[in-house]
Amino acid sequence: MDEIKRSFRKRAKELHPDLKIANRQYSDENMRNLLAAYETLSNPQKRKSYDRAFSIHFSKPKFDYREYLKSRPDDLIAQSKLIFYSLLNSEPTEALELYDSLSQSRPDFSLEYCLGREDYMDCIFLIAEALERNGEYIRACQLYKHLCVLEMEQPYFHHFLDEIIERLRSITCFKMVTKLPPQASIDYIKELIRFNFSRKDNAFFYKKIAEIYCALGQRDLALSYLDKGLKLDQKLPGVKKLKEKIGYTEIPVG
């Protein structure tokens, strides 16, 4: 009870109308609410009734959207929304399992049809991101490239596309090269070159191919691809050591 009184006095000083001349009506209303609250909390019977009503109000079951979607396993739209909802609420494992299950067991399953183009693109990005975190680089790469195709057909991500390109660069040029045979890595990088994102991007991709060929001891191919990269970007960074290794002294002819 003493705590209620102290809190009331402190708040009353803050709200007292005489201290709020500029907005007296607002202060009067707040002061009336404070007095009503004090009267309720300081009266044992009123406090008991208030606590009972408050408890009933907040004990009402809340609508569980995830459980609602789960309860509709045959509804592909509901299941697609469940995939998206799980990804948005940090449940990537559940989302990936459901996505893979539907993709394999339901020929009529179309995430794009069920979600609509924009939500579909957002959902696919989150799926690719989850796959990348899991080390499933090939699948992640395929989905990121699919998003690039969709974006080029009809822009939605706009400047956010740069992040997707950066993820593709990171996966193909750094993560996958440590896990795939050299020629497979080169093929994946060549696929990115065909997108023709920008001159600088392509120059970087050519340089990475040159580095792989250099590691394989295939000097001529390394020279050829480094040459392609430097023709696109004469200030291509990180080539000094590569030039020394393959004996690049001038732009080859042809």
PASEBA-1860 file (N, C-alpha, C; in nm, 3 decimals):
! residues 254
1> MDEIKRSF> 0.084/-0.121/0.000/0.000/0.000/0.000/0.088/0.127/0.000 ~ 0.195/0.122/0.076/0.286/0.237/0.080/0.346/0.265/-0.059 ~ 0.376/0.156/-0.131/0.434/0.172/-0.264/0.333/0.238/-0.358 ~ 0.206/0.200/-0.346/0.101/0.260/-0.429/0.090/0.410/-0.400 ~ 0.096/0.445/-0.270/0.087/0.586/-0.232/0.205/0.666/-0.287 ~ 0.325/0.611/-0.275/0.443/0.682/-0.325/0.435/0.703/-0.476 ~ 0.392/0.599/-0.544/0.381/0.608/-0.690/0.274/0.708/-0.729 ~ 0.163/0.709/-0.652/0.055/0.804/-0.681/0.103/0.947/-0.663
9> RKRAKELH> 0.172/0.975/-0.551/0.217/1.112/-0.524/0.316/1.159/-0.632 ~ 0.406/1.069/-0.672/0.505/1.106/-0.773/0.439/1.139/-0.906 ~ 0.344/1.053/-0.944/0.277/1.075/-1.073/0.185/1.196/-1.066 ~ 0.124/1.219/-0.951/0.033/1.333/-0.935/0.108/1.464/-0.953 ~ 0.229/1.470/-0.902/0.310/1.592/-0.919/0.340/1.616/-1.066 ~ 0.362/1.508/-1.139/0.393/1.522/-1.282/0.272/1.566/-1.363 ~ 0.153/1.525/-1.318/0.032/1.549/-1.397/-0.054/1.664/-1.346 ~ -0.021/1.717/-1.233/-0.110/1.817/-1.174/-0.139/1.930/-1.274
17> PDLKIANR> -0.269/1.965/-1.290/-0.308/2.066/-1.390/-0.237/2.200/-1.374 ~ -0.206/2.239/-1.249/-0.141/2.368/-1.228/-0.002/2.374/-1.290 ~ 0.058/2.255/-1.314/0.191/2.251/-1.373/0.186/2.231/-1.525 ~ 0.064/2.218/-1.579/0.047/2.191/-1.721/-0.046/2.295/-1.784 ~ -0.014/2.421/-1.762/-0.100/2.530/-1.809/-0.118/2.526/-1.961 ~ -0.013/2.488/-2.031/-0.017/2.491/-2.178/-0.116/2.389/-2.233 ~ -0.140/2.284/-2.159/-0.231/2.181/-2.209/-0.318/2.133/-2.093 ~ -0.399/2.224/-2.040/-0.473/2.198/-1.915/-0.576/2.087/-1.932
25> QYSDENMR> -0.644/2.085/-2.048/-0.747/1.984/-2.069/-0.688/1.844/-2.065 ~ -0.574/1.828/-2.130/-0.506/1.698/-2.132/-0.463/1.659/-1.992 ~ -0.412/1.756/-1.913/-0.366/1.729/-1.777/-0.482/1.693/-1.686 ~ -0.595/1.764/-1.700/-0.713/1.735/-1.619/-0.760/1.591/-1.640 ~ -0.760/1.550/-1.767/-0.806/1.414/-1.800/-0.712/1.309/-1.742 ~ -0.582/1.332/-1.756/-0.486/1.237/-1.701/-0.494/1.231/-1.548 ~ -0.518/1.345/-1.486/-0.527/1.349/-1.341/-0.650/1.271/-1.295 ~ -0.761/1.284/-1.367/-0.883/1.209/-1.330/-0.858/1.059/-1.343
33> NLLAAYET> -0.787/1.019/-1.449/-0.756/0.877/-1.467/-0.666/0.825/-1.355 ~ -0.571/0.910/-1.314/-0.481/0.870/-1.206/-0.557/0.853/-1.075 ~ -0.649/0.945/-1.045/-0.729/0.936/-0.922/-0.817/0.812/-0.923 ~ -0.874/0.781/-1.040/-0.958/0.662/-1.050/-0.875/0.536/-1.028 ~ -0.753/0.533/-1.084/-0.666/0.418/-1.066/-0.626/0.403/-0.920 ~ -0.597/0.516/-0.853/-0.557/0.511/-0.713/-0.671/0.462/-0.626 ~ -0.790/0.507/-0.658/-0.907/0.464/-0.580/-0.927/0.314/-0.593 ~ -0.908/0.263/-0.713/-0.926/0.119/-0.736/-0.819/0.037/-0.665
41> LSNPQKRK> -0.693/0.079/-0.680/-0.583/0.000/-0.626/-0.572/0.010/-0.474 ~ -0.622/0.119/-0.415/-0.612/0.135/-0.270/-0.730/0.073/-0.196 ~ -0.831/0.030/-0.272/-0.949/-0.034/-0.211/-0.938/-0.185/-0.232 ~ -0.926/-0.263/-0.125/-0.905/-0.408/-0.140/-1.009/-0.477/-0.226 ~ -1.137/-0.441/-0.209/-1.243/-0.506/-0.285/-1.235/-0.470/-0.434 ~ -1.215/-0.338/-0.460/-1.204/-0.295/-0.600/-1.078/-0.352/-0.664 ~ -0.972/-0.360/-0.587/-0.847/-0.415/-0.639/-0.865/-0.562/-0.676 ~ -0.938/-0.636/-0.592/-0.962/-0.776/-0.619/-1.044/-0.795/-0.746
49> SYDRAFSI> -1.146/-0.712/-0.762/-1.230/-0.720/-0.882/-1.150/-0.685/-1.007 ~ -1.064/-0.583/-0.992/-0.981/-0.541/-1.106/-0.883/-0.652/-1.145 ~ -0.818/-0.711/-1.047/-0.721/-0.818/-1.076/-0.789/-0.936/-1.144 ~ -0.912/-0.968/-1.098/-0.983/-1.081/-1.158/-1.017/-1.051/-1.304 ~ -1.066/-0.930/-1.331/-1.101/-0.892/-1.468/-0.977/-0.885/-1.556 ~ -0.868/-0.831/-1.499/-0.743/-0.819/-1.573/-0.689/-0.958/-1.610 ~ -0.698/-1.050/-1.513/-0.648/-1.185/-1.535/-0.728/-1.255/-1.643 ~ -0.859/-1.240/-1.639/-0.945/-1.303/-1.740/-0.914/-1.249/-1.878
57> HFSKPKFD> -0.895/-1.117/-1.885/-0.869/-1.053/-2.016/-0.739/-1.105/-2.078 ~ -0.634/-1.113/-1.999/-0.505/-1.151/-2.053/-0.483/-1.302/-2.058 ~ -0.576/-1.377/-2.000/-0.564/-1.522/-2.009/-0.640/-1.578/-2.128 ~ -0.710/-1.492/-2.201/-0.781/-1.537/-2.320/-0.679/-1.590/-2.421 ~ -0.705/-1.705/-2.477/-0.608/-1.761/-2.573/-0.593/-1.671/-2.695 ~ -0.466/-1.650/-2.735/-0.439/-1.569/-2.853/-0.441/-1.656/-2.977 ~ -0.475/-1.596/-3.089/-0.480/-1.669/-3.215/-0.339/-1.709/-3.256 ~ -0.317/-1.836/-3.276/-0.186/-1.888/-3.315/-0.186/-1.912/-3.465
65> YREYLKSR> -0.126/-1.817/-3.538/-0.129/-1.822/-3.684/-0.054/-1.945/-3.736 ~ 0.060/-1.976/-3.676/0.137/-2.092/-3.721/0.057/-2.221/-3.707 ~ -0.007/-2.239/-3.591/-0.085/-2.360/-3.569/-0.206/-2.366/-3.663 ~ -0.263/-2.251/-3.693/-0.375/-2.247/-3.788/-0.329/-2.297/-3.925 ~ -0.213/-2.249/-3.971/-0.162/-2.291/-4.101/-0.126/-2.439/-4.100 ~ -0.068/-2.485/-3.989/-0.032/-2.626/-3.978/-0.155/-2.717/-3.983 ~ -0.267/-2.666/-3.937/-0.390/-2.747/-3.932/-0.452/-2.766/-4.069 ~ -0.392/-2.706/-4.173/-0.446/-2.716/-4.309/-0.340/-2.777/-4.402
73> PDDLIAQS> -0.302/-2.903/-4.378/-0.192/-2.964/-4.455/-0.222/-2.985/-4.602 ~ -0.350/-2.993/-4.638/-0.386/-3.015/-4.778/-0.407/-2.885/-4.855 ~ -0.400/-2.774/-4.786/-0.417/-2.643/-4.848/-0.279/-2.589/-4.887 ~ -0.246/-2.592/-5.015/-0.113/-2.552/-5.059/-0.085/-2.404/-5.034 ~ -0.188/-2.322/-5.040/-0.169/-2.180/-5.010/-0.132/-2.163/-4.862 ~ -0.204/-2.233/-4.775/-0.174/-2.225/-4.632/-0.034/-2.278/-4.604 ~ 0.005/-2.386/-4.669/0.137/-2.442/-4.647/0.248/-2.352/-4.700 ~ 0.221/-2.285/-4.812/0.317/-2.189/-4.866/0.335/-2.072/-4.770
81> KLIFYSLL> 0.224/-2.026/-4.714/0.231/-1.917/-4.616/0.304/-1.962/-4.490 ~ 0.290/-2.089/-4.457/0.359/-2.143/-4.340/0.510/-2.143/-4.363 ~ 0.552/-2.176/-4.485/0.695/-2.170/-4.518/0.747/-2.028/-4.499 ~ 0.676/-1.932/-4.555/0.717/-1.791/-4.548/0.715/-1.743/-4.404 ~ 0.608/-1.776/-4.332/0.593/-1.733/-4.193/0.706/-1.789/-4.106 ~ 0.741/-1.915/-4.128/0.847/-1.977/-4.050/0.982/-1.911/-4.077 ~ 1.006/-1.878/-4.203/1.132/-1.810/-4.237/1.139/-1.672/-4.173 ~ 1.027/-1.601/-4.174/1.024/-1.467/-4.116/1.036/-1.468/-3.964
89> NSEPTEAL> 1.004/-1.583/-3.905/1.006/-1.592/-3.759/1.116/-1.687/-3.709 ~ 1.226/-1.688/-3.786/1.347/-1.759/-3.743/1.326/-1.907/-3.719 ~ 1.251/-1.972/-3.809/1.234/-2.117/-3.804/1.275/-2.176/-3.939 ~ 1.402/-2.155/-3.981/1.443/-2.197/-4.116/1.440/-2.347/-4.137 ~ 1.471/-2.426/-4.033/1.473/-2.571/-4.049/1.334/-2.623/-4.083 ~ 1.236/-2.576/-4.009/1.097/-2.616/-4.035/1.054/-2.573/-4.174 ~ 1.092/-2.453/-4.214/1.054/-2.401/-4.346/1.117/-2.483/-4.458 ~ 1.245/-2.514/-4.446/1.314/-2.590/-4.551/1.259/-2.731/-4.561
97> ELYDSLSQ> 1.230/-2.794/-4.449/1.174/-2.929/-4.451/1.039/-2.931/-4.522 ~ 0.957/-2.833/-4.493/0.825/-2.827/-4.556/0.838/-2.794/-4.704 ~ 0.925/-2.702/-4.738/0.947/-2.664/-4.878/0.995/-2.785/-4.959 ~ 1.091/-2.859/-4.907/1.142/-2.976/-4.977/1.036/-3.086/-4.988 ~ 0.962/-3.104/-4.880/0.858/-3.207/-4.880/0.751/-3.179/-4.985 ~ 0.705/-3.056/-4.991/0.602/-3.020/-5.089/0.657/-3.026/-5.231 ~ 0.781/-2.982/-5.249/0.841/-2.983/-5.382/0.854/-3.124/-5.436 ~ 0.879/-3.219/-5.347/0.901/-3.358/-5.389/0.772/-3.439/-5.399
105> SRPDFSLE> 0.673/-3.404/-5.317/0.553/-3.490/-5.308/0.430/-3.433/-5.377 ~ 0.433/-3.305/-5.407/0.314/-3.243/-5.469/0.350/-3.180/-5.603 ~ 0.322/-3.250/-5.714/0.352/-3.195/-5.846/0.279/-3.065/-5.874 ~ 0.167/-3.043/-5.805/0.088/-2.921/-5.827/0.134/-2.805/-5.738 ~ 0.242/-2.826/-5.662/0.289/-2.722/-5.571/0.364/-2.613/-5.647 ~ 0.321/-2.489/-5.632/0.389/-2.374/-5.692/0.392/-2.263/-5.590 ~ 0.509/-2.240/-5.533/0.523/-2.138/-5.431/0.488/-2.000/-5.487 ~ 0.527/-1.975/-5.612/0.498/-1.845/-5.672/0.349/-1.824/-5.689
113> YCLGREDY> 0.279/-1.926/-5.734/0.134/-1.915/-5.752/0.065/-1.892/-5.618 ~ 0.110/-1.963/-5.516/0.044/-1.955/-5.385/0.071/-1.823/-5.313 ~ 0.188/-1.765/-5.333/0.225/-1.644/-5.259/0.210/-1.516/-5.339 ~ 0.215/-1.525/-5.471/0.221/-1.402/-5.551/0.368/-1.365/-5.574 ~ 0.395/-1.291/-5.679/0.532/-1.270/-5.725/0.623/-1.207/-5.619 ~ 0.580/-1.099/-5.556/0.669/-1.026/-5.466/0.698/-1.106/-5.338 ~ 0.594/-1.163/-5.277/0.617/-1.246/-5.158/0.699/-1.369/-5.195 ~ 0.674/-1.421/-5.314/0.751/-1.536/-5.361/0.900/-1.502/-5.369
121> MDCIFLIA> 0.932/-1.386/-5.427/1.072/-1.348/-5.439/1.135/-1.328/-5.301 ~ 1.063/-1.265/-5.210/1.114/-1.249/-5.073/1.136/-1.385/-5.007 ~ 1.040/-1.476/-5.027/1.048/-1.608/-4.966/1.165/-1.688/-5.023 ~ 1.183/-1.682/-5.156/1.294/-1.753/-5.219/1.428/-1.700/-5.170 ~ 1.437/-1.569/-5.151/1.561/-1.513/-5.096/1.590/-1.571/-4.958 ~ 1.488/-1.579/-4.873/1.507/-1.631/-4.738/1.542/-1.780/-4.741 ~ 1.483/-1.855/-4.836/1.517/-1.996/-4.850/1.663/-2.010/-4.892 ~ 1.703/-1.929/-4.993/1.843/-1.933/-5.040/1.938/-1.897/-4.927
129> EALERNGE> 1.901/-1.798/-4.848/1.984/-1.756/-4.735/1.999/-1.869/-4.634 ~ 1.889/-1.940/-4.606/1.894/-2.052/-4.511/1.980/-2.165/-4.566 ~ 1.967/-2.193/-4.696/2.048/-2.297/-4.759/2.197/-2.260/-4.754 ~ 2.226/-2.135/-4.778/2.365/-2.089/-4.773/2.422/-2.109/-4.633 ~ 2.345/-2.075/-4.532/2.391/-2.093/-4.394/2.415/-2.241/-4.362 ~ 2.337/-2.327/-4.426/2.352/-2.471/-4.405/2.465/-2.532/-4.486 ~ 2.531/-2.450/-4.568/2.639/-2.502/-4.651/2.592/-2.569/-4.778 ~ 2.463/-2.553/-4.812/2.409/-2.609/-4.937/2.427/-2.504/-5.047
137> YIRACQLY> 2.550/-2.486/-5.087/2.585/-2.374/-5.174/2.528/-2.386/-5.315 ~ 2.524/-2.507/-5.370/2.473/-2.522/-5.506/2.326/-2.485/-5.513 ~ 2.246/-2.535/-5.419/2.103/-2.502/-5.418/2.082/-2.353/-5.393 ~ 2.160/-2.298/-5.300/2.147/-2.154/-5.271/2.181/-2.073/-5.395 ~ 2.287/-2.112/-5.462/2.331/-2.041/-5.583/2.223/-2.046/-5.690 ~ 2.160/-2.161/-5.707/2.054/-2.175/-5.807/1.938/-2.080/-5.780 ~ 1.901/-2.070/-5.653/1.789/-1.982/-5.617/1.826/-1.835/-5.631 ~ 1.947/-1.798/-5.592/1.990/-1.659/-5.610/1.991/-1.622/-5.759
145> KHLCVLEM> 2.038/-1.714/-5.844/2.039/-1.687/-5.988/1.897/-1.677/-6.043 ~ 1.808/-1.760/-5.990/1.667/-1.753/-6.030/1.609/-1.615/-5.996 ~ 1.645/-1.563/-5.880/1.599/-1.429/-5.842/1.652/-1.322/-5.936 ~ 1.776/-1.339/-5.980/1.835/-1.244/-6.075/1.756/-1.243/-6.206 ~ 1.718/-1.361/-6.251/1.639/-1.371/-6.375/1.505/-1.300/-6.357 ~ 1.438/-1.326/-6.245/1.309/-1.262/-6.219/1.323/-1.111/-6.210 ~ 1.429/-1.066/-6.145/1.451/-0.922/-6.129/1.476/-0.855/-6.264 ~ 1.547/-0.923/-6.352/1.574/-0.866/-6.484/1.448/-0.863/-6.571
153> EQPYFHHF> 1.359/-0.956/-6.547/1.233/-0.959/-6.621/1.141/-0.846/-6.576 ~ 1.136/-0.825/-6.446/1.050/-0.721/-6.388/1.107/-0.680/-6.253 ~ 1.168/-0.562/-6.244/1.235/-0.520/-6.120/1.143/-0.518/-5.999 ~ 1.195/-0.571/-5.890/1.127/-0.565/-5.761/1.227/-0.532/-5.651 ~ 1.340/-0.604/-5.651/1.441/-0.581/-5.548/1.516/-0.449/-5.568 ~ 1.529/-0.404/-5.693/1.601/-0.281/-5.726/1.743/-0.285/-5.668 ~ 1.777/-0.191/-5.580/1.914/-0.182/-5.528/1.952/-0.303/-5.442 ~ 1.851/-0.373/-5.392/1.878/-0.491/-5.311/1.939/-0.602/-5.396
161> LDEIIERL> 1.925/-0.592/-5.529/1.987/-0.689/-5.619/2.138/-0.694/-5.599 ~ 2.198/-0.581/-5.562/2.343/-0.578/-5.539/2.384/-0.677/-5.430 ~ 2.300/-0.692/-5.328/2.332/-0.787/-5.221/2.326/-0.931/-5.273 ~ 2.229/-0.958/-5.360/2.218/-1.092/-5.417/2.341/-1.123/-5.502 ~ 2.385/-1.025/-5.582/2.505/-1.044/-5.664/2.626/-1.068/-5.575 ~ 2.635/-0.994/-5.466/2.748/-1.012/-5.373/2.744/-1.151/-5.311 ~ 2.626/-1.202/-5.282/2.615/-1.336/-5.226/2.657/-1.441/-5.328 ~ 2.617/-1.420/-5.454/2.659/-1.511/-5.560/2.811/-1.509/-5.577
169> RSITCFKM> 2.868/-1.391/-5.571/3.013/-1.377/-5.581/3.082/-1.453/-5.466 ~ 3.030/-1.435/-5.345/3.089/-1.500/-5.229/3.080/-1.651/-5.238 ~ 2.963/-1.701/-5.281/2.943/-1.846/-5.288/3.031/-1.908/-5.396 ~ 3.022/-1.854/-5.519/3.090/-1.918/-5.631/3.241/-1.899/-5.629 ~ 3.284/-1.783/-5.586/3.428/-1.752/-5.595/3.508/-1.783/-5.470 ~ 3.440/-1.807/-5.359/3.514/-1.833/-5.235/3.470/-1.961/-5.164 ~ 3.340/-1.981/-5.151/3.292/-2.096/-5.074/3.291/-2.225/-5.155 ~ 3.241/-2.217/-5.279/3.229/-2.338/-5.359/3.363/-2.388/-5.410
177> VTKLPPQA> 3.457/-2.296/-5.434/3.587/-2.338/-5.490/3.664/-2.429/-5.395 ~ 3.629/-2.427/-5.267/3.697/-2.513/-5.171/3.632/-2.650/-5.161 ~ 3.516/-2.666/-5.224/3.441/-2.791/-5.212/3.419/-2.863/-5.344 ~ 3.428/-2.791/-5.456/3.401/-2.851/-5.587/3.528/-2.873/-5.665 ~ 3.526/-2.966/-5.762/3.639/-2.981/-5.853/3.662/-2.849/-5.927 ~ 3.785/-2.817/-5.963/3.817/-2.689/-6.027/3.730/-2.657/-6.149 ~ 3.709/-2.755/-6.238/3.632/-2.727/-6.359/3.487/-2.695/-6.326 ~ 3.432/-2.761/-6.224/3.294/-2.731/-6.183/3.285/-2.588/-6.130
185> SIDYIKEL> 3.384/-2.547/-6.052/3.387/-2.409/-6.001/3.393/-2.309/-6.116 ~ 3.477/-2.340/-6.215/3.489/-2.251/-6.331/3.356/-2.240/-6.404 ~ 3.286/-2.352/-6.419/3.157/-2.350/-6.489/3.055/-2.263/-6.416 ~ 3.054/-2.270/-6.283/2.960/-2.187/-6.207/2.994/-2.038/-6.220 ~ 3.122/-2.007/-6.221/3.161/-1.866/-6.237/3.126/-1.817/-6.377 ~ 3.144/-1.903/-6.478/3.108/-1.864/-6.615/2.959/-1.834/-6.628 ~ 2.877/-1.908/-6.552/2.733/-1.880/-6.553/2.704/-1.738/-6.506 ~ 2.779/-1.692/-6.407/2.760/-1.555/-6.356/2.805/-1.453/-6.460
193> IRFNFSRK> 2.910/-1.484/-6.534/2.957/-1.393/-6.639/2.848/-1.372/-6.743 ~ 2.771/-1.477/-6.771/2.665/-1.466/-6.873/2.553/-1.372/-6.829 ~ 2.542/-1.348/-6.699/2.442/-1.251/-6.652/2.482/-1.108/-6.689 ~ 2.614/-1.087/-6.705/2.666/-0.956/-6.744/2.618/-0.847/-6.646 ~ 2.642/-0.871/-6.518/2.597/-0.777/-6.416/2.661/-0.639/-6.436 ~ 2.793/-0.636/-6.450/2.864/-0.510/-6.475/3.005/-0.545/-6.523 ~ 3.074/-0.446/-6.579/3.211/-0.469/-6.625/3.303/-0.510/-6.509 ~ 3.287/-0.442/-6.395/3.371/-0.473/-6.279/3.344/-0.614/-6.228
201> DNAFFYKK> 3.215/-0.653/-6.225/3.181/-0.787/-6.180/3.243/-0.891/-6.272 ~ 3.227/-0.872/-6.402/3.282/-0.969/-6.496/3.434/-0.974/-6.489 ~ 3.497/-0.858/-6.471/3.642/-0.854/-6.459/3.687/-0.938/-6.338 ~ 3.614/-0.924/-6.229/3.646/-1.001/-6.108/3.630/-1.150/-6.134 ~ 3.521/-1.188/-6.203/3.497/-1.330/-6.231/3.606/-1.387/-6.321 ~ 3.647/-1.311/-6.422/3.755/-1.357/-6.510/3.884/-1.377/-6.430 ~ 3.910/-1.286/-6.338/4.032/-1.299/-6.255/4.027/-1.426/-6.171 ~ 3.909/-1.458/-6.113/3.897/-1.579/-6.031/3.919/-1.704/-6.116
209> IAEIYCAL> 3.869/-1.704/-6.239/3.893/-1.818/-6.328/4.043/-1.829/-6.358 ~ 4.107/-1.715/-6.381/4.253/-1.715/-6.406/4.328/-1.773/-6.287 ~ 4.283/-1.742/-6.166/4.349/-1.794/-6.046/4.335/-1.946/-6.037 ~ 4.217/-1.997/-6.075/4.197/-2.142/-6.070/4.286/-2.212/-6.172 ~ 4.291/-2.156/-6.293/4.377/-2.216/-6.395/4.524/-2.207/-6.355 ~ 4.560/-2.098/-6.289/4.698/-2.083/-6.240/4.730/-2.193/-6.140 ~ 4.637/-2.219/-6.048/4.657/-2.324/-5.948/4.668/-2.462/-6.013 ~ 4.605/-2.479/-6.128/4.611/-2.606/-6.200/4.736/-2.617/-6.286
217> GQRDLALS> 4.811/-2.507/-6.293/4.931/-2.508/-6.375/4.905/-2.485/-6.522 ~ 4.783/-2.440/-6.555/4.747/-2.415/-6.696/4.770/-2.265/-6.725 ~ 4.895/-2.233/-6.750/4.938/-2.094/-6.762/4.869/-2.020/-6.877 ~ 4.857/-2.084/-6.992/4.799/-2.016/-7.108/4.654/-1.973/-7.082 ~ 4.578/-2.064/-7.024/4.440/-2.030/-6.993/4.433/-1.922/-6.885 ~ 4.523/-1.929/-6.787/4.528/-1.827/-6.684/4.558/-1.691/-6.745 ~ 4.653/-1.685/-6.836/4.686/-1.560/-6.905/4.567/-1.506/-6.984 ~ 4.498/-1.597/-7.054/4.386/-1.556/-7.137/4.274/-1.494/-7.054
225> YLDKGLKL> 4.241/-1.558/-6.942/4.130/-1.506/-6.861/4.169/-1.382/-6.783 ~ 4.292/-1.373/-6.739/4.336/-1.251/-6.674/4.334/-1.135/-6.773 ~ 4.371/-1.164/-6.895/4.368/-1.063/-7.001/4.226/-1.010/-7.020 ~ 4.129/-1.101/-7.022/3.989/-1.060/-7.038/3.946/-0.971/-6.921 ~ 3.989/-1.007/-6.803/3.952/-0.927/-6.687/4.011/-0.788/-6.691 ~ 4.139/-0.777/-6.730/4.206/-0.647/-6.734/4.153/-0.559/-6.847 ~ 4.103/-0.619/-6.952/4.043/-0.540/-7.059/3.913/-0.473/-7.012 ~ 3.846/-0.538/-6.918/3.723/-0.481/-6.863/3.751/-0.382/-6.750
233> DQKLPGVK> 3.858/-0.406/-6.677/3.891/-0.319/-6.563/4.043/-0.315/-6.547 ~ 4.103/-0.210/-6.599/4.249/-0.198/-6.595/4.302/-0.184/-6.452 ~ 4.214/-0.141/-6.362/4.255/-0.126/-6.222/4.207/-0.244/-6.138 ~ 4.188/-0.357/-6.202/4.142/-0.477/-6.132/4.232/-0.506/-6.013 ~ 4.177/-0.507/-5.893/4.262/-0.525/-5.774/4.306/-0.670/-5.755 ~ 4.416/-0.688/-5.683/4.461/-0.820/-5.643/4.521/-0.904/-5.753 ~ 4.583/-0.840/-5.853/4.637/-0.917/-5.965/4.790/-0.919/-5.967 ~ 4.853/-0.845/-5.882/4.999/-0.833/-5.887/5.068/-0.970/-5.873
241> KLKEKIGY> 5.030/-1.045/-5.770/5.093/-1.175/-5.747/5.056/-1.273/-5.858 ~ 4.931/-1.263/-5.906/4.888/-1.352/-6.014/4.970/-1.326/-6.140 ~ 4.992/-1.200/-6.170/5.074/-1.164/-6.287/5.213/-1.225/-6.275 ~ 5.271/-1.216/-6.158/5.406/-1.271/-6.136/5.408/-1.423/-6.154 ~ 5.306/-1.489/-6.104/5.301/-1.635/-6.110/5.292/-1.685/-6.253 ~ 5.211/-1.615/-6.335/5.188/-1.666/-6.471/5.273/-1.592/-6.575 ~ 5.356/-1.497/-6.527/5.443/-1.427/-6.619/5.371/-1.330/-6.710 ~ 5.271/-1.264/-6.655/5.195/-1.167/-6.735/5.272/-1.035/-6.737
249> TEIPVG> 5.323/-0.999/-6.855/5.400/-0.875/-6.865/5.333/-0.772/-6.955 ~ 5.250/-0.819/-7.044/5.179/-0.726/-7.134/5.054/-0.794/-7.183 ~ 4.962/-0.718/-7.240/4.836/-0.774/-7.287/4.864/-0.862/-7.407 ~ 4.834/-0.991/-7.398/4.860/-1.080/-7.511/4.776/-1.041/-7.632 ~ 4.824/-1.073/-7.746/4.749/-1.046/-7.871/4.660/-1.165/-7.898 ~ 4.533/-1.135/-7.938/4.440/-1.241/-7.973/4.355/-1.284/-7.855
END
